[in-house]
Amino acid sequence: MAKEKFEGSKPQNRGVILVVALWLLQSVGRLFFAILGMPEGMGQFLDVPISYTTSLILFVMFLSLGLCGLAAAFGLWRKQKWGFWSIILVSIATIAFDTWGLTIQYTAAIGFIVPTTSLFYLYLKKSQLLTTTN
């Protein structure tokens, strides 16, 4: 059985390339902060002091969202349906996490840009992107 892909054998459209590039950038950035901060040092990037527990939560979420975002971007780039749905799920998780992040520091709002843009674009192109070939 062949793997399910979307858009047949057409070349990748510019919108999908932009979404993939944005997710790669956001995911690498989150991984960068997680690696630099480690579980105990995520507070160094904030304007307010935080507890070890909050630092650990930030570390785990940055690491998780970074890794999941990379995997989802790869799947979308490879025209896999799971990549499309993974971007949707990671976008929703990122928005939820960054909404909580706003309670700590207002700059967490920057994290809304990529997932909101992705959800908007993928919603508009859903039927086109999920058309399968037999």
DAZI-V59074 format. One record per residue. N is the residue number from 0. SS is DSSP state (h for helix, s for strand, l for the rest). D_CENTER is the distance of its C-alpha to the mean C-alpha in Angstrom with 2 decimals. Layout:
n: (N,N)
ss: (SS,SS)
d_center: (D_CENTER,D_CENTER)
This chain:
n: (0,1,2,3,4,5,6,7,8,9,10,11,12,13,14,15,16,17,18,19,20,21,22,23,24,25,26,27,28,29,30,31,32,33,34,35,36,37,38,39,40,41,42,43,44,45,46,47,48,49,50,51,52,53,54,55,56,57,58,59,60,61,62,63,64,65,66,67,68,69,70,71,72,73,74,75,76,77,78,79,80,81,82,83,84,85,86,87,88,89,90,91,92,93,94,95,96,97,98,99,100,101,102,103,104,105,106,107,108,109,110,111,112,113,114,115,116,117,118,119,120,121,122,123,124,125,126,127,128,129,130,131,132,133)
ss: (l,l,l,l,s,l,l,l,l,l,l,l,l,h,h,h,h,h,h,h,h,h,h,h,h,h,h,h,h,h,h,h,h,h,h,h,h,l,l,l,l,h,h,h,h,l,l,l,l,l,l,h,h,h,h,h,h,h,h,h,h,h,h,h,h,h,h,h,h,h,h,h,h,h,h,h,h,l,l,s,h,h,h,h,h,h,h,h,h,h,h,h,h,h,h,h,h,h,h,h,h,l,l,l,l,h,h,h,h,h,h,h,h,h,h,h,h,h,h,h,h,h,h,h,h,h,h,h,h,l,l,l,l,l)
d_center: (29.39,27.01,23.24,21.89,20.41,19.93,21.83,24.53,25.45,24.69,23.04,19.37,19.32,18.23,15.73,13.74,14.21,12.97,9.67,9.36,10.68,8.48,5.28,7.99,9.24,6.60,6.10,9.87,10.56,9.32,11.28,14.05,14.52,14.57,17.10,19.13,19.32,19.83,20.44,23.36,22.45,19.28,21.78,22.81,19.96,21.06,24.15,25.26,26.32,24.40,25.62,24.85,23.28,20.85,20.14,19.57,17.15,15.14,15.37,14.39,11.31,10.18,11.17,9.71,6.10,6.79,8.65,6.85,3.93,7.35,9.15,7.44,7.79,11.21,12.15,11.57,13.48,16.12,16.56,16.12,15.98,13.95,11.22,11.55,11.58,8.76,6.38,8.53,8.46,4.96,5.32,8.67,8.20,6.40,9.29,11.70,11.14,11.44,14.37,15.99,15.29,17.35,20.25,20.28,19.62,19.18,17.02,14.03,14.16,12.65,9.21,9.87,10.31,7.22,6.25,10.05,10.85,8.84,10.54,13.71,13.94,13.23,15.65,18.21,18.08,17.66,21.29,21.43,18.40,19.46,23.06,24.18,27.02,29.76)
